Amino acid sequence: MRVEIKIDPDIAQTTAVIHTPKMTPELITLVDVLEGAEDRASLLVAKDDDKFFVIEPDQVDIIRAEGGEIKAYNRKAEAFVVSKPLTEILESMPNNFVRISKSAIVSISRVDHLSNSFNGTMYIVMKNGVNDYISRKYLGDFKKRLGM
């Protein structure tokens, strides 16, 4: 097999193209490995006390800054400390995650309900019971992503 890698800083997303006369078990394994690398990029490594946990994005309802730490809340509303900044986390998460304020991002698929709040903000309650506010700055994008 011949491998060729072209590095181009103008390319937005890494793409692998394989030219082959037929599909083989080795190629199926290679495709699984290459596609799985993207999934692993969105995994969160979090800490609780002295233990480290690997959390899959579909298990996360909300990630927010609290008391100088970034905390990811899972479906049971358990909080885990994440060492990455929110901006970096959002970039690595699937498309169903959206920023709701300077200090929080949520999984749209895990929203339980919304209600109007004061000063043009909205109150958001996640399916795990954790709640927050959607700031005016991010409300338009949030509504657009929900199709409101």
N, CA, C and O of each residue as an XYZ file, in Angstrom:
592
protein
N       0.856     -1.167      0.000
C       0.000      0.000      0.000
C       0.905      1.232      0.000
O       1.922      1.270      0.691
N       0.527      2.212     -0.766
C       1.250      3.474     -0.835
C       0.457      4.504     -0.041
O      -0.761      4.597     -0.191
N       1.136      5.276      0.804
C       0.486      6.308      1.607
C       1.052      7.660      1.207
O       2.265      7.834      1.091
N       0.157      8.607      0.999
C       0.564      9.966      0.630
C      -0.205     10.945      1.515
O      -1.428     10.868      1.627
N       0.520     11.854      2.134
C      -0.100     12.865      2.983
C       0.244     14.238      2.426
O       1.412     14.550      2.190
N      -0.783     15.055      2.219
C      -0.589     16.422      1.748
C      -1.025     17.365      2.857
O      -2.153     17.277      3.343
N      -0.149     18.256      3.254
C      -0.461     19.216      4.310
C      -0.799     20.545      3.650
O       0.007     21.116      2.916
N      -2.015     21.027      3.928
C      -2.497     22.275      3.353
C      -3.214     23.056      4.449
O      -4.295     22.648      4.874
N      -2.644     24.172      4.922
C      -3.276     24.930      6.003
C      -4.627     25.538      5.637
O      -5.358     25.979      6.524
N      -4.974     25.571      4.353
C      -6.256     26.137      3.930
C      -7.410     25.140      4.020
O      -8.566     25.520      3.838
N      -7.115     23.879      4.296
C      -8.152     22.858      4.380
C      -8.822     22.931      5.751
O      -8.148     22.939      6.782
N     -10.163     22.986      5.751
C     -10.910     23.146      7.000
C     -11.018     21.838      7.781
O     -10.954     21.848      9.011
N     -11.182     20.710      7.081
C     -11.373     19.437      7.766
C     -10.496     18.372      7.120
O     -10.411     18.282      5.895
N      -9.850     17.573      7.950
C      -9.015     16.492      7.440
C      -9.895     15.454      6.761
O     -10.911     15.029      7.311
N      -9.491     15.049      5.556
C     -10.241     14.073      4.778
C      -9.285     13.001      4.271
O      -8.205     13.320      3.773
N      -9.664     11.755      4.391
C      -8.862     10.650      3.867
C      -9.588     10.046      2.667
O     -10.778      9.740      2.740
N      -8.861      9.879      1.568
C      -9.412      9.270      0.367
C      -8.598      8.021      0.074
O      -7.372      8.077     -0.017
N      -9.281      6.901     -0.073
C      -8.605      5.639     -0.344
C      -9.065      5.147     -1.714
O     -10.261      4.996     -1.960
N      -8.109      4.902     -2.596
C      -8.414      4.345     -3.917
C      -8.060      2.860     -3.871
O      -6.919      2.503     -3.574
N      -9.021      2.001     -4.160
C      -8.797      0.566     -4.055
C      -9.648     -0.177     -5.077
O     -10.741      0.276     -5.416
N      -9.162     -1.305     -5.569
C      -9.973     -2.089     -6.514
C     -11.109     -2.848     -5.823
O     -12.116     -3.159     -6.459
N     -10.957     -3.151     -4.519
C     -12.019     -3.848     -3.787
C     -11.880     -3.592     -2.294
O     -10.802     -3.257     -1.802
N     -12.976     -3.754     -1.592
C     -12.982     -3.583     -0.144
C     -12.430     -4.847      0.499
O     -12.785     -5.960      0.112
N     -11.558     -4.663      1.485
C     -10.953     -5.790      2.197
C     -11.198     -5.624      3.691
O     -11.520     -4.524      4.141
N     -11.054     -6.686      4.462
C     -11.215     -6.561      5.917
C     -10.241     -5.546      6.528
O     -10.574     -4.849      7.486
N      -9.033     -5.478      5.957
C      -8.049     -4.514      6.456
C      -8.518     -3.082      6.233
O      -8.319     -2.223      7.091
N      -9.137     -2.822      5.088
C      -9.641     -1.480      4.798
C     -10.816     -1.129      5.705
O     -10.948      0.013      6.144
N     -11.660     -2.101      5.981
C     -12.780     -1.860      6.892
C     -12.235     -1.473      8.271
O     -12.740     -0.544      8.900
N     -11.212     -2.179      8.736
C     -10.583     -1.849     10.014
C      -9.973     -0.456      9.976
O     -10.115      0.315     10.925
N      -9.292     -0.131      8.878
C      -8.679      1.189      8.733
C      -9.725      2.293      8.764
O      -9.515      3.318      9.412
N     -10.842      2.106      8.079
C     -11.925      3.092      8.079
C     -12.490      3.254      9.491
O     -12.744      4.375      9.932
N     -12.684      2.148     10.192
C     -13.177      2.215     11.573
C     -12.223      3.011     12.461
O     -12.662      3.820     13.278
N     -10.931      2.783     12.302
C      -9.933      3.502     13.104
C      -9.958      4.988     12.763
O      -9.961      5.828     13.663
N      -9.977      5.320     11.477
C      -9.974      6.729     11.072
C     -11.240      7.451     11.516
O     -11.165      8.578     12.005
N     -12.387      6.831     11.356
C     -13.634      7.470     11.770
C     -13.733      7.547     13.289
O     -14.299      8.502     13.822
N     -13.203      6.575     13.979
C     -13.226      6.571     15.435
C     -12.357      7.648     16.051
O     -12.612      8.087     17.172
N     -11.327      8.082     15.324
C     -10.452      9.147     15.828
C     -11.236     10.422     16.043
O     -10.960     11.164     16.986
N     -12.205     10.693     15.190
C     -13.041     11.883     15.337
C     -13.919     11.770     16.580
O     -14.114     12.754     17.294
N     -14.447     10.577     16.842
C     -15.280     10.373     18.030
C     -14.465     10.564     19.309
O     -14.946     11.163     20.271
N     -13.236     10.055     19.316
C     -12.396     10.181     20.502
C     -12.039     11.627     20.785
O     -11.801     11.988     21.937
N     -11.997     12.467     19.751
C     -11.639     13.868     19.948
C     -12.676     14.575     20.806
O     -12.348     15.546     21.487
N     -13.920     14.110     20.787
C     -14.966     14.798     21.538
C     -15.178     14.223     22.941
O     -16.008     14.739     23.689
N     -14.461     13.187     23.307
C     -14.582     12.646     24.654
C     -14.053     13.659     25.661
O     -13.067     14.349     25.403
N     -14.707     13.740     26.791
C     -14.250     14.626     27.864
C     -13.516     13.800     28.905
O     -13.981     12.735     29.311
N     -12.376     14.296     29.327
C     -11.678     13.684     30.445
C     -11.929     14.596     31.633
O     -11.560     15.771     31.625
N     -12.558     14.039     32.645
C     -12.971     14.835     33.800
C     -12.427     14.214     35.081
O     -12.055     13.041     35.121
N     -12.394     15.021     36.105
C     -11.857     14.579     37.385
C     -12.909     14.764     38.473
O     -13.637     15.757     38.496
N     -12.972     13.800     39.358
C     -13.821     13.891     40.541
C     -12.990     13.337     41.692
O     -12.644     12.156     41.700
N     -12.673     14.180     42.651
C     -11.748     13.836     43.732
C     -10.406     13.424     43.118
O      -9.778     14.224     42.425
N      -9.964     12.200     43.360
C      -8.676     11.774     42.818
C      -8.827     10.796     41.654
O      -7.858     10.137     41.276
N     -10.030     10.692     41.079
C     -10.285      9.780     39.963
C     -10.504     10.562     38.675
O     -11.040     11.670     38.688
N     -10.082      9.967     37.565
C     -10.317     10.555     36.253
C     -11.359      9.712     35.526
O     -11.337      8.483     35.593
N     -12.268     10.387     34.834
C     -13.351      9.722     34.124
C     -13.345     10.151     32.663
O     -13.047     11.302     32.346
N     -13.675      9.218     31.780
C     -13.866      9.536     30.370
C     -15.371      9.573     30.148
O     -16.075      8.586     30.363
N     -15.851     10.745     29.709
C     -17.291     10.945     29.556
C     -17.617     11.168     28.084
O     -17.020     12.021     27.428
N     -18.560     10.400     27.578
C     -18.992     10.570     26.195
C     -19.953     11.750     26.109
O     -20.736     11.977     27.031
N     -19.902     12.507     25.008
C     -20.746     13.698     24.868
C     -22.235     13.433     25.049
O     -22.946     14.290     25.574
N     -22.726     12.269     24.629
C     -24.164     12.015     24.754
C     -24.601     11.793     26.199
O     -25.796     11.684     26.476
N     -23.638     11.723     27.124
C     -23.950     11.585     28.545
C     -23.917     12.920     29.282
O     -24.161     12.972     30.488
N     -23.616     14.002     28.557
C     -23.466     15.326     29.158
C     -24.682     16.190     28.848
O     -25.112     16.262     27.697
N     -25.236     16.841     29.855
C     -26.340     17.777     29.675
C     -25.838     19.208     29.547
O     -26.233     19.934     28.635
N     -24.968     19.609     30.463
C     -24.513     20.999     30.517
C     -23.069     21.044     31.008
O     -22.661     20.242     31.848
N     -22.315     21.979     30.480
C     -20.944     22.230     30.923
C     -20.872     23.716     31.227
O     -21.234     24.542     30.389
N     -20.402     24.060     32.431
C     -20.365     25.483     32.768
C     -19.240     25.804     33.744
O     -18.726     24.943     34.458
N     -18.885     27.083     33.738
C     -17.874     27.584     34.665
C     -18.544     27.874     35.998
O     -19.567     28.555     36.069
N     -17.943     27.342     37.046
C     -18.464     27.548     38.401
C     -17.299     27.669     39.365
O     -16.481     26.755     39.473
N     -17.218     28.779     40.059
C     -16.198     28.937     41.090
C     -14.780     28.718     40.613
O     -13.975     28.121     41.328
N     -14.459     29.184     39.430
C     -13.108     29.047     38.903
C     -12.802     27.707     38.269
O     -11.661     27.463     37.877
N     -13.793     26.828     38.157
C     -13.607     25.513     37.532
C     -14.633     25.330     36.410
O     -15.685     25.970     36.408
N     -14.314     24.454     35.463
C     -15.268     24.056     34.434
C     -15.842     22.719     34.876
O     -15.104     21.760     35.101
N     -17.171     22.663     35.000
C     -17.820     21.436     35.450
C     -18.767     20.913     34.380
O     -19.560     21.662     33.809
N     -18.668     19.609     34.120
C     -19.569     18.922     33.205
C     -20.557     18.133     34.041
O     -20.167     17.363     34.919
N     -21.858     18.330     33.760
C     -22.914     17.631     34.481
C     -23.457     16.518     33.602
O     -23.898     16.765     32.479
N     -23.424     15.290     34.115
C     -23.929     14.161     33.341
C     -25.440     14.020     33.514
O     -26.085     14.881     34.114
N     -25.991     12.949     32.994
C     -27.445     12.738     33.018
C     -28.000     12.549     34.429
O     -29.199     12.713     34.649
N     -27.139     12.207     35.378
C     -27.570     12.049     36.767
C     -27.321     13.326     37.570
O     -27.479     13.333     38.791
N     -26.936     14.394     36.894
C     -26.617     15.687     37.520
C     -25.377     15.623     38.397
O     -25.198     16.455     39.286
N     -24.515     14.631     38.148
C     -23.241     14.557     38.847
C     -22.273     15.512     38.149
O     -22.216     15.554     36.920
N     -21.516     16.274     38.928
C     -20.577     17.249     38.369
C     -19.166     16.682     38.353
O     -18.711     16.073     39.321
N     -18.481     16.894     37.230
C     -17.099     16.469     37.071
C     -16.280     17.664     36.590
O     -16.730     18.406     35.717
N     -15.108     17.855     37.138
C     -14.252     18.974     36.768
C     -13.484     18.623     35.497
O     -12.844     17.575     35.408
N     -13.562     19.526     34.512
C     -12.872     19.356     33.232
C     -11.771     20.408     33.175
O     -11.977     21.550     33.585
N     -10.604     20.024     32.667
C      -9.469     20.941     32.694
C      -9.366     21.851     31.464
O      -8.547     22.770     31.456
N     -10.165     21.621     30.443
C     -10.110     22.454     29.237
C     -11.015     23.675     29.379
O     -12.002     23.631     30.114
N     -10.687     24.766     28.681
C     -11.593     25.922     28.682
C     -12.858     25.635     27.864
O     -12.846     24.781     26.978
N     -13.939     26.344     28.164
C     -15.220     26.122     27.491
C     -15.115     26.235     25.977
O     -15.701     25.424     25.260
N     -14.385     27.216     25.481
C     -14.265     27.408     24.032
C     -13.666     26.176     23.374
O     -14.149     25.732     22.332
N     -12.637     25.626     23.962
C     -11.991     24.435     23.419
C     -12.916     23.219     23.504
O     -12.950     22.397     22.588
N     -13.653     23.109     24.582
C     -14.597     22.000     24.737
C     -15.669     22.089     23.660
O     -15.980     21.090     23.011
N     -16.235     23.274     23.463
C     -17.300     23.457     22.471
C     -16.823     23.082     21.072
O     -17.567     22.468     20.308
N     -15.590     23.446     20.732
C     -15.042     23.127     19.411
C     -14.923     21.628     19.185
O     -15.032     21.165     18.049
N     -14.701     20.863     20.249
C     -14.508     19.423     20.103
C     -15.801     18.618     20.262
O     -15.813     17.413     20.011
N     -16.883     19.272     20.676
C     -18.131     18.554     20.922
C     -18.958     18.428     19.642
O     -18.751     19.183     18.693
N     -19.895     17.474     19.614
C     -20.787     17.328     18.457
C     -21.650     18.575     18.245
O     -21.722     19.446     19.113
N     -22.294     18.649     17.096
C     -23.084     19.828     16.714
C     -24.295     20.106     17.583
O     -24.849     21.203     17.517
N     -24.725     19.152     18.395
C     -25.896     19.413     19.230
C     -25.552     20.220     20.484
O     -26.439     20.511     21.286
N     -24.275     20.586     20.666
C     -23.890     21.438     21.781
C     -23.851     22.884     21.318
O     -23.344     23.194     20.239
N     -24.396     23.767     22.155
C     -24.476     25.183     21.808
C     -24.195     26.022     23.056
O     -24.542     25.645     24.175
N     -23.563     27.156     22.830
C     -23.274     28.075     23.936
C     -24.541     28.824     24.302
O     -25.272     29.289     23.428
N     -24.802     28.939     25.613
C     -25.980     29.688     26.077
C     -25.587     30.950     26.837
O     -26.420     31.828     27.064
N     -24.329     31.038     27.224
C     -23.825     32.223     27.917
C     -22.306     32.178     27.846
O     -21.719     31.224     27.337
N     -21.692     33.215     28.358
C     -20.231     33.251     28.386
C     -19.679     32.095     29.220
O     -18.545     31.661     29.019
N     -20.479     31.608     30.146
C     -19.994     30.598     31.077
C     -20.647     29.225     30.952
O     -20.443     28.380     31.825
N     -21.436     28.968     29.883
C     -22.097     27.659     29.805
C     -22.393     27.226     28.371
O     -22.676     28.045     27.496
N     -22.319     25.909     28.160
C     -22.772     25.280     26.915
C     -23.681     24.116     27.296
O     -23.518     23.508     28.354
N     -24.644     23.813     26.418
C     -25.600     22.741     26.705
C     -25.775     21.845     25.490
O     -25.467     22.221     24.359
N     -26.277     20.653     25.759
C     -26.688     19.741     24.698
C     -28.152     20.035     24.392
O     -29.011     19.876     25.259
N     -28.438     20.456     23.180
C     -29.811     20.786     22.793
C     -30.739     19.589     22.996
O     -31.894     19.755     23.388
N     -30.237     18.395     22.731
C     -31.074     17.201     22.860
C     -31.408     16.874     24.314
O     -32.259     16.022     24.571
N     -30.759     17.527     25.259
C     -31.002     17.251     26.670
C     -31.770     18.367     27.374
O     -31.864     18.371     28.602
N     -32.325     19.321     26.606
C     -33.124     20.396     27.189
C     -34.489     19.837     27.578
O     -35.151     19.190     26.767
N     -34.908     20.082     28.810
C     -36.227     19.658     29.258
C     -37.255     20.725     28.915
O     -38.234     20.446     28.223
N     -37.036     21.961     29.401
C     -37.956     23.039     29.063
C     -37.289     24.402     29.223
O     -36.235     24.542     29.842
N     -37.946     25.393     28.641
C     -37.486     26.786     28.663
C     -38.625     27.662     29.141
O     -39.797     27.327     28.970
N     -38.273     28.786     29.740
C     -39.299     29.781     30.058
C     -38.664     31.164     29.971
O     -37.457     31.329     30.150
N     -39.512     32.151     29.690
C     -39.021     33.521     29.615
C     -38.568     33.974     30.988
O     -39.114     33.561     32.010
N     -37.564     34.825     30.991
C     -37.034     35.342     32.231
C     -36.938     36.856     32.138
O     -37.552     37.459     31.258
N     -36.197     37.466     33.010
C     -36.087     38.925     33.030
C     -35.024     39.420     32.034
O     -34.138     38.665     31.632
N     -35.127     40.682     31.649
C     -34.157     41.360     30.793
C     -33.885     40.661     29.461
O     -32.770     40.742     28.946
N     -34.864     39.989     28.905
C     -34.698     39.357     27.599
C     -33.935     38.052     27.614
O     -33.546     37.562     26.554
N     -33.709     37.477     28.774
C     -33.041     36.180     28.853
C     -34.094     35.076     28.932
O     -35.285     35.354     29.065
N     -33.651     33.842     28.851
C     -34.549     32.697     29.034
C     -33.960     31.790     30.104
O     -32.743     31.677     30.248
N     -34.831     31.161     30.835
C     -34.469     30.202     31.871
C     -34.512     28.826     31.221
O     -35.497     28.475     30.570
N     -33.451     28.047     31.393
C     -33.371     26.728     30.771
C     -33.218     25.669     31.858
O     -32.429     25.827     32.790
N     -33.983     24.591     31.725
C     -33.883     23.463     32.647
C     -33.524     22.241     31.815
O     -34.206     21.913     30.844
N     -32.458     21.580     32.203
C     -32.003     20.394     31.495
C     -32.742     19.154     32.025
O     -33.345     19.198     33.097
N     -32.693     18.071     31.279
C     -33.387     16.848     31.693
C     -32.844     16.272     32.991
O     -33.535     15.508     33.665
N     -31.605     16.633     33.353
C     -31.052     16.146     34.610
C     -31.418     17.055     35.783
O     -31.013     16.796     36.916
N     -32.198     18.140     35.513
C     -32.639     19.042     36.563
C     -31.763     20.260     36.766
O     -32.169     21.194     37.457
N     -30.569     20.281     36.183
C     -29.682     21.438     36.315
C     -30.272     22.576     35.488
O     -30.766     22.358     34.381
N     -30.218     23.790     36.033
C     -30.804     24.927     35.322
C     -29.790     26.060     35.185
O     -28.783     26.107     35.891
N     -30.084     26.967     34.258
C     -29.212     28.112     33.998
C     -30.021     29.139     33.222
O     -31.220     28.961     33.007
N     -29.371     30.200     32.807
C     -30.015     31.227     31.991
C     -29.328     31.310     30.640
O     -28.108     31.172     30.541
N     -30.122     31.537     29.600
C     -29.575     31.797     28.268
C     -29.474     33.311     28.152
O     -30.485     34.010     28.221
N     -28.272     33.815     27.980
C     -28.098     35.268     27.915
C     -28.612     35.813     26.584
O     -28.716     35.082     25.599
N     -28.929     37.099     26.573
C     -29.451     37.744     25.364
C     -28.499     37.591     24.189
O     -28.932     37.408     23.051
N     -27.202     37.666     24.463
C     -26.199     37.573     23.396
C     -26.295     36.246     22.635
O     -26.082     36.219     21.423
N     -26.608     35.163     23.319
C     -26.626     33.832     22.705
C     -28.036     33.311     22.425
O     -28.190     32.235     21.845
N     -29.054     34.052     22.824
C     -30.432     33.597     22.696
C     -30.863     33.413     21.247
O     -31.532     32.432     20.922
N     -30.488     34.344     20.373
C     -30.874     34.245     18.967
C     -30.345     32.983     18.309
O     -31.084     32.281     17.619
N     -29.070     32.694     18.520
C     -28.472     31.494     17.955
C     -29.101     30.241     18.548
O     -29.342     29.262     17.842
N     -29.362     30.280     19.848
C     -29.974     29.123     20.505
C     -31.351     28.836     19.906
O     -31.656     27.688     19.581
N     -32.183     29.866     19.757
C     -33.523     29.686     19.184
C     -33.439     29.172     17.756
O     -34.229     28.321     17.347
N     -32.496     29.681     17.013
C     -32.309     29.235     15.625
C     -31.952     27.757     15.580
O     -32.477     27.012     14.752
N     -31.058     27.331     16.470
C     -30.641     25.921     16.505
C     -31.793     25.008     16.902
O     -31.858     23.858     16.467
N     -32.711     25.525     17.737
C     -33.890     24.739     18.139
C     -35.021     24.828     17.121
O     -35.986     24.067     17.195
N     -34.905     25.758     16.167
C     -35.971     25.941     15.186
C     -37.128     26.741     15.734
O     -38.264     26.558     15.296
N     -36.869     27.627     16.685
C     -37.926     28.453     17.298
C     -38.115     29.735     16.518
O     -38.957     30.558     16.877
